[in-house]
Amino acid sequence: MPNTAVIHTRAYRTVGQSLTVAALGVVYGDIGTSPLYTVKQCFPDVADVSEPRVFGVLSLIAWALTLVVTVKYVIVLMRADNRGEGGILALMVLALRDAAGRRSWWILSAGLFGAALFYGDGVLTPSISVLSAVEGLKVATPALEPYVLPLALVFLIVLFVAQRHGTGRVGGYFGPIIIVWFGTIGLLGAIEIVRYPAIIQALDPRHAIGLMLLDPWRGFVLLGAVVLAVTGAEALYADMGHFGPAPIRRAWFRFVFPALLLNYFGQGALLLGHPDAIENPFFRLAPDWGVYPLVGLASAATVIASQAVISGAFSITRQAVQLGYLPRMQVRHTSEREIGQVYVPAMNGILLVAVVATVLGFRSSGALGGAYGIAVTGTMSVTTILAFVHLRLGAGWRLWQLVPLFMLFLVVDLSFFGANLLKLVEGGWFPLAIAGAIYTVMMTWLWGRARAATQRASGALPLATLVETLRPDRPVRVPGTAIYMTARVENVPTALLHNMKHNKVLHERNVLMNVRTEDVPSLPEAERLEIHHFGQNFHTVSIRYGFLEEPDIPRALALCRIGGLRFNLMETSFFVRREKIIAKRRSGIILPFKKLFILLSNMALDATEFFRIPVNRIVELGGQIEL
């Protein structure tokens, strides 16, 4: 008989390897294609190419990859997870819970603004990555320049259309391609390093320090270009829930980090021998016959690069919806094995429109270089602050461990962010405008929901009071079960009062039900329900979900048998209040925000569809709220 332990070990290794390959295809596409444009952006003119500057730039890039990606994200921040889920919203939830009310207002504001900045990065990354790859055609022959923009748009549209097939499947297709990509760029860089082996000396951090001290202002400005080498790090953290930390760490240390260093240093060696290659040093690494194949491979790799931030945007959107920071949207799980693999059709469409508009507006990767960087460095800075709060208050790290490490992280992050602010006029305003719009939507939705909840609760009748005042013969009881969806089960829902007022009846059994989202990714079934029984055949059911779970009311009703409640859906009616929200005429400066909240409410996915309530069992009763 085969050894069972050996079989399980082999199966585990096989799953681990497949997840590592998929993680390469989804997580590392963004940072893996940074060599296409990073070195080029560091040398604005051929006159800037000199040995001290080349060595200094390569040293800055190497140590940025080491400190920001390897130490901060791969080693440290992947320990700051919310039951396996990463990303700035998951981290914000942890920090809010750890702070226990203290300073929660700034933690919430910082977290939501950081998430909004991530969406700005989600628009710019596909745009600059794909444009940079297709622009390689101009290296082969300038005659192909008119085809660059149309081809870039075609690649981007195909990518977004493919999202409906799911992150895991897309990653499975892209993983082998990205392995070829890293192997190719590493080989091209290694060949050039062999020709100029002295370039390895740039690993010495003294070259970076010397370059910064030689001309501090120019060195500070240079950081705005160097940061392009690490722009995929935040997406790496946001995508942790898709595959888990182990495959992501394996992929970084075994494939990504070595290949990136080889390629960057190869480009530096090329520039020392051929300064004129600064026009496009990445594609000049290839022999003449290899330019076209490299353009094709780069185009595929940059489409994959876009996948990292797109899947990260889906993860953050799903979390924001469940936590109540964005209106309800349809969220589709695309994997039975990995809970983090989701597809959000509405967000996919929004990103596609924004990316196409960005490409048509900026028209070149050089122009986008001015806009790129602010969003991701801003998010990085916020992530550092939130991680410090969580690791100190929640994980219990000691100050002597945290302060030196996170001071270093914050100095690096803020230096990169400050350098990118210098590009505000050149296009840096664009991701900030996107982030500002998303942040306004989130804060308006959060504020509006709180105001509406206050309005509903004002003057509400306690359920216990209603039960005490009911008489056996009035109102008339009709057969069946009525379930009233409500935000507060301790109060009588307006829909129940309307039913008594207009229909003058009550069902034999009445259940007040609410659905709550907790600040953890998922909950075991044993903790899902909280049931209370009252007199007159009234009951309350509170259903709890994690912020990564999809509410499923029929499934929850089946679990109610444990608490003594059995439901026959054919004899059960769901009463839902259909609210009309109107703004007071004299609302002053907050009137636009009220109008925005009303618009968002009208666009939100219907609650019955979101909770998977059978449509043929729903009774809607109208109501009005004035904000």
C-alpha positions as CSV (number, residue, x, y, z in Angstrom):
1,M,0.0,0.0,0.0
2,P,1.2,3.5,-0.7
3,N,2.3,5.6,2.2
4,T,-0.5,7.9,3.1
5,A,1.8,10.6,4.6
6,V,3.9,10.6,1.4
7,I,0.8,11.0,-0.7
8,H,-0.5,13.9,1.4
9,T,3.0,15.6,1.3
10,R,3.2,15.3,-2.5
11,A,-0.4,16.6,-2.8
12,Y,0.5,19.6,-0.5
13,R,3.6,20.3,-2.6
14,T,1.7,20.1,-5.8
15,V,-0.9,22.6,-4.5
16,G,1.8,24.8,-3.2
17,Q,3.6,24.9,-6.5
18,S,0.5,25.6,-8.5
19,L,-0.4,28.5,-6.1
20,T,3.2,29.8,-6.4
21,V,2.8,29.8,-10.2
22,A,-0.6,31.5,-10.0
23,A,0.8,34.0,-7.6
24,L,3.5,34.9,-10.1
25,G,0.8,35.5,-12.7
26,V,-1.4,37.6,-10.5
27,V,0.6,39.2,-7.7
28,Y,4.0,40.0,-9.3
29,G,3.0,41.2,-12.8
30,D,3.0,44.9,-11.7
31,I,6.4,45.0,-10.0
32,G,7.8,42.5,-12.5
33,T,7.3,44.9,-15.4
34,S,8.7,48.0,-13.7
35,P,12.1,47.5,-15.5
36,L,10.3,48.6,-18.7
37,Y,10.2,52.2,-17.6
38,T,12.0,52.8,-14.3
39,V,15.6,53.2,-15.5
40,K,14.4,55.3,-18.4
41,Q,12.6,57.7,-16.0
42,C,15.8,58.0,-13.9
43,F,17.8,59.5,-16.7
44,P,15.9,62.3,-18.4
45,D,18.7,63.1,-20.8
46,V,21.8,61.3,-22.2
47,A,23.9,64.0,-20.5
48,D,22.8,62.5,-17.1
49,V,24.5,59.2,-17.9
50,S,27.7,59.0,-16.0
51,E,29.3,56.2,-13.9
52,P,28.7,57.8,-10.5
53,R,25.0,58.4,-11.3
54,V,24.5,55.0,-12.9
55,F,26.0,53.3,-9.8
56,G,24.0,55.5,-7.5
57,V,20.7,54.9,-9.3
58,L,21.2,51.2,-9.3
59,S,22.1,51.2,-5.7
60,L,18.9,53.2,-4.9
61,I,16.8,50.8,-6.8
62,A,18.4,47.7,-5.2
63,W,18.0,49.0,-1.7
64,A,14.4,50.2,-2.4
65,L,13.5,46.7,-3.5
66,T,15.3,45.3,-0.4
67,L,13.8,47.7,2.2
68,V,10.4,48.4,0.8
69,V,9.4,45.1,-0.8
70,T,11.5,42.4,0.9
71,V,11.7,43.7,4.5
72,K,8.5,45.8,4.8
73,Y,6.0,43.9,2.8
74,V,7.2,40.3,2.3
75,I,8.7,39.8,5.8
76,V,6.9,42.3,8.2
77,L,3.5,43.3,6.8
78,M,2.5,39.8,5.8
79,R,2.4,39.2,9.6
80,A,-0.2,41.9,10.0
81,D,-3.1,40.0,8.4
82,N,-6.7,39.7,9.4
83,R,-7.1,35.9,9.5
84,G,-5.1,35.6,6.3
85,E,-6.6,38.7,4.5
86,G,-4.3,41.5,3.6
87,G,-4.7,45.0,2.1
88,I,-5.2,48.4,3.6
89,L,-8.9,48.0,4.6
90,A,-8.2,44.7,6.4
91,L,-5.3,46.5,8.2
92,M,-7.5,49.5,9.0
93,V,-10.1,47.2,10.6
94,L,-7.5,45.6,12.7
95,A,-6.1,49.0,13.8
96,L,-9.7,50.2,14.6
97,R,-10.3,47.2,16.8
98,D,-7.0,47.4,18.5
99,A,-7.4,51.1,19.3
100,A,-10.8,50.3,20.9
101,G,-12.3,53.7,20.3
102,R,-9.1,55.7,20.9
103,R,-8.1,57.9,17.9
104,S,-10.5,55.8,15.8
105,W,-11.6,58.9,13.7
106,W,-8.1,59.4,12.2
107,I,-7.5,55.7,11.7
108,L,-10.8,55.4,9.8
109,S,-10.0,58.6,7.7
110,A,-6.5,57.5,7.0
111,G,-7.5,53.9,6.0
112,L,-10.3,55.0,3.7
113,F,-8.0,57.6,2.0
114,G,-5.3,55.0,1.6
115,A,-7.8,52.7,0.0
116,A,-9.0,55.5,-2.3
117,L,-5.4,56.1,-3.3
118,F,-5.1,52.4,-4.2
119,Y,-7.9,52.9,-6.8
120,G,-5.9,55.7,-8.3
121,D,-3.0,53.2,-8.7
122,G,-5.4,50.7,-10.1
123,V,-6.2,53.1,-13.0
124,L,-2.6,54.2,-13.7
125,T,-0.8,50.8,-13.5
126,P,-2.5,49.1,-16.4
127,S,-2.2,52.3,-18.5
128,I,1.5,52.9,-18.1
129,S,2.5,49.2,-18.1
130,V,0.8,48.3,-21.4
131,L,1.8,51.6,-23.1
132,S,5.4,51.0,-22.1
133,A,5.5,47.5,-23.6
134,V,3.8,48.4,-26.8
135,E,6.1,51.4,-27.3
136,G,8.9,48.9,-27.8
137,L,7.6,48.8,-31.4
138,K,9.1,52.2,-31.9
139,V,12.5,50.8,-31.0
140,A,12.2,48.3,-33.8
141,T,11.0,50.8,-36.3
142,P,9.5,54.3,-35.9
143,A,7.0,53.5,-38.7
144,L,4.9,51.5,-36.2
145,E,4.4,54.4,-33.9
146,P,0.8,55.1,-35.1
147,Y,-0.2,51.6,-34.0
148,V,1.0,51.9,-30.4
149,L,-2.1,53.5,-29.0
150,P,-4.7,51.3,-30.7
151,L,-2.8,48.1,-29.8
152,A,-2.5,49.2,-26.1
153,L,-6.3,49.8,-26.0
154,V,-7.0,46.4,-27.5
155,F,-4.8,44.6,-25.0
156,L,-6.4,46.5,-22.1
157,I,-10.0,45.8,-23.2
158,V,-9.2,42.0,-23.6
159,L,-7.7,42.0,-20.1
160,F,-10.8,43.5,-18.4
161,V,-13.2,41.3,-20.4
162,A,-11.2,38.2,-19.2
163,Q,-11.7,39.1,-15.5
164,R,-15.1,37.4,-15.5
165,H,-13.3,34.0,-15.6
166,G,-11.8,34.6,-12.2
167,T,-8.5,35.5,-10.6
168,G,-7.4,32.0,-10.1
169,R,-8.0,30.9,-13.7
170,V,-6.5,34.1,-15.1
171,G,-3.5,33.6,-12.8
172,G,-3.2,30.0,-14.0
173,Y,-3.0,31.2,-17.6
174,F,-0.6,34.0,-16.8
175,G,1.7,32.1,-14.4
176,P,3.7,30.2,-17.1
177,I,4.0,33.4,-19.2
178,I,5.3,35.4,-16.3
179,I,7.9,32.7,-15.5
180,V,9.1,33.0,-19.1
181,W,9.1,36.8,-18.6
182,F,11.3,36.7,-15.4
183,G,13.6,34.2,-17.0
184,T,14.0,36.4,-20.1
185,I,14.6,39.7,-18.4
186,G,17.0,38.0,-15.9
187,L,19.0,36.4,-18.8
188,L,19.2,39.6,-20.8
189,G,20.5,41.5,-17.7
190,A,23.0,38.8,-16.8
191,I,24.5,38.8,-20.3
192,E,25.2,42.5,-20.1
193,I,26.5,42.1,-16.5
194,V,29.0,39.6,-17.8
195,R,30.3,42.2,-20.2
196,Y,30.7,44.7,-17.4
197,P,31.0,42.8,-14.1
198,A,32.1,45.9,-12.2
199,I,28.4,47.0,-12.2
200,I,27.9,44.6,-9.3
201,Q,29.6,47.1,-7.1
202,A,26.4,49.2,-7.2
203,L,25.0,46.8,-4.5
204,D,27.1,48.8,-2.0
205,P,24.7,51.3,-0.4
206,R,27.5,53.9,-0.2
207,H,26.9,54.6,-3.9
208,A,23.3,55.5,-3.2
209,I,24.3,57.6,-0.2
210,G,27.0,59.4,-2.1
211,L,24.6,60.3,-5.0
212,M,22.1,61.8,-2.5
213,L,24.8,63.8,-0.7
214,L,26.5,65.0,-3.9
215,D,23.4,67.0,-4.8
216,P,20.6,66.6,-2.2
217,W,17.9,68.4,-4.3
218,R,18.6,66.4,-7.5
219,G,18.8,63.3,-5.4
220,F,15.4,64.0,-3.8
221,V,13.8,64.6,-7.2
222,L,15.4,61.4,-8.5
223,L,13.5,59.4,-5.8
224,G,10.3,60.2,-7.8
225,A,11.6,58.0,-10.5
226,V,13.3,55.3,-8.4
227,V,10.0,54.6,-6.6
228,L,8.6,53.2,-9.9
229,A,10.7,50.1,-9.1
230,V,8.5,49.2,-6.1
231,T,5.1,50.3,-7.2
232,G,3.6,46.8,-7.1
233,A,4.3,46.2,-3.5
234,E,0.9,47.4,-2.2
235,A,-0.9,45.2,-4.7
236,L,1.2,42.3,-3.4
237,Y,-0.1,42.9,0.1
238,A,-3.7,43.4,-1.1
239,D,-3.6,40.2,-3.0
240,M,-2.4,38.1,0.0
241,G,-5.9,36.8,0.6
242,H,-6.0,35.3,-2.9
243,F,-3.2,32.9,-2.4
244,G,-1.8,33.2,1.2
245,P,1.6,34.4,2.3
246,A,3.7,31.3,1.7
247,P,3.3,31.1,-2.2
248,I,3.9,34.9,-2.4
249,R,7.1,34.7,-0.4
250,R,8.4,31.7,-2.3
251,A,7.7,33.5,-5.6
252,W,9.5,36.6,-4.5
253,F,12.7,35.1,-3.2
254,R,13.0,32.3,-5.8
255,F,12.0,34.1,-9.0
256,V,11.1,37.8,-8.8
257,F,13.8,39.5,-6.7
258,P,16.8,37.9,-8.5
259,A,15.4,38.5,-12.0
260,L,14.6,42.2,-11.2
261,L,18.1,42.8,-9.8
262,L,19.8,41.2,-12.8
263,N,17.7,43.2,-15.3
264,Y,18.2,46.6,-13.6
265,F,22.0,46.0,-13.3
266,G,22.1,44.8,-16.9
267,Q,20.5,48.0,-18.0
268,G,23.0,50.0,-16.0
269,A,25.9,48.1,-17.6
270,L,24.4,48.8,-21.0
271,L,24.2,52.5,-20.3
272,L,27.8,52.8,-19.3
273,G,28.9,51.3,-22.6
274,H,26.2,52.9,-24.7
275,P,24.8,56.1,-23.2
276,D,22.5,56.7,-26.2
277,A,20.6,53.6,-25.2
278,I,18.8,55.7,-22.6
279,E,16.0,56.3,-25.2
280,N,14.8,52.8,-24.2
281,P,17.4,50.8,-22.2
282,F,15.1,47.8,-21.6
283,F,14.5,46.9,-25.2
284,R,18.1,47.8,-26.2
285,L,19.2,44.9,-24.0
286,A,17.9,42.6,-26.7
287,P,19.7,41.9,-29.9
288,D,18.1,43.3,-33.1
289,W,16.4,40.1,-34.0
290,G,14.9,39.8,-30.5
291,V,13.2,43.1,-30.3
292,Y,9.9,42.0,-31.8
293,P,9.6,38.8,-29.7
294,L,10.5,40.8,-26.6
295,V,7.8,43.4,-27.4
296,G,5.3,40.5,-27.7
297,L,6.4,39.0,-24.4
298,A,6.5,42.4,-22.7
299,S,2.9,43.2,-23.9
300,A,1.7,39.9,-22.4
301,A,3.6,40.6,-19.2
302,T,2.2,44.1,-18.8
303,V,-1.3,42.8,-19.3
304,I,-0.5,40.4,-16.5
305,A,0.9,43.4,-14.5
306,S,-2.5,45.0,-14.6
307,Q,-4.0,41.9,-13.2
308,A,-2.2,42.5,-9.8
309,V,-3.9,45.8,-9.1
310,I,-7.2,44.8,-10.7
311,S,-7.5,41.7,-8.4
312,G,-6.4,43.9,-5.5
313,A,-9.1,46.4,-6.4
314,F,-11.7,43.6,-6.4
315,S,-10.5,42.5,-2.9
316,I,-10.7,46.0,-1.5
317,T,-14.1,46.7,-3.1
318,R,-15.6,43.5,-1.6
319,Q,-14.2,44.4,1.8
320,A,-15.5,48.0,1.5
321,V,-19.0,46.8,0.5
322,Q,-19.3,44.3,3.4
323,L,-18.0,46.8,5.9
324,G,-20.4,49.5,4.8
325,Y,-18.0,51.9,3.2
326,L,-19.4,51.5,-0.4
327,P,-22.9,50.8,-1.7
328,R,-23.9,47.2,-2.2
329,M,-22.5,45.7,-5.4
330,Q,-22.7,42.2,-6.9
331,V,-19.6,40.2,-5.9
332,R,-19.0,36.8,-7.6
333,H,-16.8,34.2,-6.0
334,T,-14.8,32.6,-8.8
335,S,-13.1,29.7,-6.8
336,E,-14.5,27.0,-4.6
337,R,-11.1,26.6,-2.9
338,E,-9.9,30.2,-2.4
339,I,-12.4,32.6,-0.6
340,G,-10.3,35.6,-1.7
341,Q,-10.8,35.1,-5.4
342,V,-13.7,37.4,-6.5
343,Y,-14.9,39.3,-9.4
344,V,-16.8,42.6,-9.0
345,P,-18.5,43.4,-12.4
346,A,-19.4,47.0,-11.5
347,M,-15.8,47.9,-10.4
348,N,-14.4,46.0,-13.4
349,G,-16.5,48.3,-15.7
350,I,-15.5,51.4,-13.9
351,L,-11.8,50.6,-14.0
352,L,-12.0,49.8,-17.8
353,V,-13.6,53.1,-18.6
354,A,-11.1,55.0,-16.4
355,V,-8.1,53.2,-17.9
356,V,-9.2,53.8,-21.5
357,A,-9.8,57.5,-20.8
358,T,-6.4,57.7,-19.1
359,V,-4.6,56.1,-22.1
360,L,-6.4,58.4,-24.5
361,G,-5.7,61.4,-22.4
362,F,-2.0,60.9,-21.7
363,R,-1.1,59.0,-24.9
364,S,2.4,57.9,-23.8
365,S,4.2,56.2,-20.9
366,G,6.5,59.2,-20.6
367,A,3.5,61.5,-20.0
368,L,2.0,59.0,-17.5
369,G,5.4,58.8,-15.6
370,G,4.6,62.3,-14.2
371,A,1.2,61.0,-12.8
372,Y,2.5,57.7,-11.6
373,G,3.8,57.2,-8.1
374,I,1.8,59.6,-5.9
375,A,-1.1,57.2,-5.3
376,V,1.0,54.2,-4.5
377,T,3.5,56.0,-2.3
378,G,0.6,57.7,-0.4
379,T,-1.0,54.3,0.2
380,M,2.4,52.9,1.3
381,S,2.8,55.7,3.9
382,V,-0.7,55.1,5.3
383,T,-0.1,51.3,5.4
384,T,3.0,51.9,7.5
385,I,1.2,54.0,10.0
386,L,-1.7,51.5,10.4
387,A,0.6,48.5,10.6
388,F,2.5,50.3,13.5
389,V,-0.8,50.8,15.3
390,H,-1.9,47.2,14.9
391,L,1.5,45.6,15.7
392,R,1.9,47.7,18.8
393,L,-1.7,47.6,20.2
394,G,-2.9,44.3,18.7
395,A,0.0,42.0,18.1
396,G,1.9,43.3,21.2
397,W,5.2,44.1,19.6
398,R,7.5,46.0,21.8
399,L,8.4,49.7,21.1
400,W,12.2,48.9,20.9
401,Q,11.3,46.5,18.1
402,L,8.8,48.7,16.3
403,V,10.2,52.3,16.5
404,P,13.6,51.8,14.7
405,L,12.1,49.6,12.0
406,F,9.0,51.6,11.3
407,M,10.8,54.9,11.5
408,L,13.0,53.6,8.7
409,F,9.9,52.5,6.7
410,L,8.2,55.8,7.2
411,V,11.2,57.9,6.3
412,V,11.5,55.9,3.0
413,D,7.8,56.1,2.3
414,L,7.5,59.8,3.0
415,S,10.7,60.6,1.0
416,F,9.2,58.8,-2.0
417,F,5.8,60.5,-1.5
418,G,7.4,63.9,-1.2
419,A,9.5,63.4,-4.3
420,N,6.3,62.4,-6.3
421,L,4.5,65.5,-5.0
422,L,7.0,67.5,-7.1
423,K,5.3,66.0,-10.2
424,L,1.9,67.4,-9.2
425,V,1.6,69.7,-12.2
426,E,3.0,67.2,-14.6
427,G,0.1,64.8,-14.0
428,G,0.4,63.9,-10.3
429,W,-2.9,65.7,-9.8
430,F,-4.7,62.9,-11.7
431,P,-4.4,60.0,-9.2
432,L,-5.1,62.4,-6.4
433,A,-8.3,63.5,-8.1
434,I,-9.4,59.9,-8.5
435,A,-8.6,59.2,-4.8
436,G,-10.4,62.4,-3.7
437,A,-13.5,61.3,-5.6
438,I,-13.5,57.7,-4.2
439,Y,-12.8,59.1,-0.7
440,T,-15.7,61.5,-1.0
441,V,-18.0,58.6,-2.1
442,M,-16.9,56.4,0.9
443,M,-17.2,59.1,3.5
444,T,-20.6,60.3,2.1
445,W,-21.9,56.7,2.1
446,L,-20.7,56.2,5.7
447,W,-22.1,59.4,6.9
448,G,-25.4,58.9,5.1
449,R,-26.0,55.4,6.4
450,A,-25.3,56.7,9.9
451,R,-27.8,59.6,9.5
452,A,-30.4,57.3,8.0
453,A,-30.0,54.8,10.9
454,T,-30.4,57.6,13.4
455,Q,-33.6,58.7,11.6
456,R,-35.0,55.2,11.7
457,A,-34.2,54.7,15.4
458,S,-35.7,58.0,16.5
459,G,-39.0,57.4,18.1
460,A,-38.9,53.7,17.4
461,L,-41.1,51.4,19.5
462,P,-39.3,48.7,21.5
463,L,-40.3,45.2,20.5
464,A,-40.9,44.2,24.1
465,T,-43.4,47.0,24.5
466,L,-45.3,45.9,21.3
467,V,-45.4,42.3,22.5
468,E,-46.9,43.3,25.9
469,T,-49.7,45.4,24.3
470,L,-50.9,42.8,21.8
471,R,-54.2,41.1,22.4
472,P,-55.0,37.5,21.5
473,D,-57.8,38.5,19.1
474,R,-56.3,41.8,17.7
475,P,-55.0,42.2,15.2
476,V,-56.1,39.2,13.3
477,R,-53.5,36.4,12.9
478,V,-53.0,34.8,9.5
479,P,-51.2,31.5,8.8
480,G,-47.5,31.5,8.0
481,T,-44.3,33.2,9.0
482,A,-43.4,36.8,8.4
483,I,-39.7,37.8,8.4
484,Y,-39.0,41.5,8.8
485,M,-35.5,42.6,7.7
486,T,-34.3,45.3,10.1
487,A,-31.1,47.0,11.3
488,R,-32.1,46.8,14.9
489,V,-34.0,43.7,16.2
490,E,-34.7,45.3,19.5
491,N,-37.1,47.8,17.9
492,V,-40.2,47.2,15.9
493,P,-39.5,47.7,12.1
494,T,-41.5,50.3,10.3
495,A,-42.6,47.6,7.8
496,L,-44.3,45.6,10.6
497,L,-46.1,48.7,11.8
498,H,-47.2,49.5,8.2
499,N,-48.5,46.0,7.8
500,M,-50.6,46.3,11.0
501,K,-51.8,49.7,10.1
502,H,-52.8,49.1,6.5
503,N,-53.5,45.3,6.3
504,K,-54.7,45.1,10.0
505,V,-53.2,41.6,10.3
506,L,-50.2,39.8,11.9
507,H,-48.8,36.5,10.9
508,E,-48.9,33.5,13.3
509,R,-45.1,33.7,13.7
510,N,-43.2,37.0,13.3
511,V,-39.4,37.1,13.1
512,L,-37.3,40.2,13.2
513,M,-34.0,39.5,11.4
514,N,-30.9,41.6,10.8
515,V,-27.6,40.9,9.1
516,R,-24.3,42.2,10.6
517,T,-20.8,42.2,9.2
518,E,-18.1,41.7,11.7
519,D,-14.5,42.9,11.5
520,V,-13.0,39.5,10.8
521,P,-12.8,37.8,7.3
522,S,-15.0,34.8,8.1
523,L,-16.9,33.2,11.0
524,P,-17.5,29.6,11.8
525,E,-21.1,28.3,11.5
526,A,-21.4,27.9,15.2
527,E,-21.0,31.7,15.7
528,R,-23.3,32.6,12.8
529,L,-26.6,33.0,14.6
530,E,-28.0,34.6,17.7
531,I,-31.7,33.8,18.4
532,H,-34.1,35.1,21.0
533,H,-37.7,34.1,21.7
534,F,-40.4,36.5,22.9
535,G,-44.0,36.0,23.8
536,Q,-46.9,36.1,21.2
537,N,-44.7,34.0,18.9
538,F,-42.3,36.8,18.2
539,H,-38.6,36.0,17.6
540,T,-35.4,37.8,16.7
541,V,-32.6,36.4,14.6
542,S,-29.2,38.1,14.2
543,I,-27.0,36.7,11.5
544,R,-23.3,37.5,11.5
545,Y,-20.9,37.3,8.6
546,G,-17.2,38.1,8.1
547,F,-16.3,40.9,5.7
548,L,-15.2,38.3,3.1
549,E,-18.3,36.3,3.2
550,E,-21.4,36.7,1.0
551,P,-24.7,36.8,3.0
552,D,-27.0,33.9,2.2
553,I,-30.3,34.2,4.0
554,P,-31.9,30.8,2.9
555,R,-28.8,29.0,4.1
556,A,-28.9,30.9,7.4
557,L,-32.6,30.0,7.8
558,A,-31.7,26.3,7.5
559,L,-29.2,26.8,10.4
560,C,-32.0,28.2,12.6
561,R,-33.1,24.7,13.3
562,I,-30.4,24.5,15.9
563,G,-32.0,27.4,17.8
564,G,-35.5,25.9,17.7
565,L,-36.8,27.7,14.6
566,R,-37.8,25.8,11.5
567,F,-38.8,27.6,8.3
568,N,-40.7,26.4,5.2
569,L,-39.9,29.0,2.5
570,M,-43.2,28.3,0.8
571,E,-45.0,29.5,3.9
572,T,-42.6,32.4,4.7
573,S,-42.9,36.0,3.5
574,F,-40.0,38.5,3.7
575,F,-41.2,42.0,4.5
576,V,-38.7,44.7,3.3
577,R,-39.0,48.4,3.6
578,R,-38.5,50.2,0.3
579,E,-37.2,53.6,1.4
580,K,-37.3,56.9,-0.5
581,I,-34.7,59.2,0.8
582,I,-35.2,62.9,0.3
583,A,-33.0,65.9,1.3
584,K,-34.3,68.8,3.3
585,R,-34.7,72.0,1.3
586,R,-32.5,74.1,3.6
587,S,-29.5,71.8,4.0
588,G,-26.7,74.4,3.6
589,I,-23.3,73.3,2.7
590,I,-24.0,69.5,3.1
591,L,-26.8,69.5,0.5
592,P,-24.4,68.2,-2.3
593,F,-23.4,65.3,0.0
594,K,-27.0,64.5,0.7
595,K,-27.7,64.5,-3.1
596,L,-24.7,62.2,-3.6
597,F,-25.9,59.8,-0.9
598,I,-29.4,59.6,-2.5
599,L,-27.8,58.9,-5.9
600,L,-25.6,56.1,-4.4
601,S,-28.6,54.7,-2.6
602,N,-30.6,54.5,-5.8
603,M,-27.6,52.8,-7.6
604,A,-26.9,50.3,-4.8
605,L,-27.7,46.6,-5.5
606,D,-31.1,45.7,-4.1
607,A,-30.9,44.3,-0.6
608,T,-33.0,41.3,-1.4
609,E,-30.7,40.3,-4.3
610,F,-27.6,41.0,-2.1
611,F,-28.9,38.8,0.7
612,R,-30.1,36.1,-1.8
613,I,-33.7,36.3,-0.7
614,P,-36.1,34.4,-3.1
615,V,-37.8,37.2,-5.1
616,N,-41.2,35.4,-5.1
617,R,-41.3,35.6,-1.3
618,I,-40.8,39.3,-0.9
619,V,-43.3,41.9,0.2
620,E,-42.1,45.5,-0.1
621,L,-43.7,48.3,1.9
622,G,-42.9,52.0,1.2
623,G,-41.3,54.5,3.5
624,Q,-39.6,57.8,3.5
625,I,-36.6,59.3,5.2
626,E,-35.7,62.9,5.2
627,L,-32.1,63.8,5.7
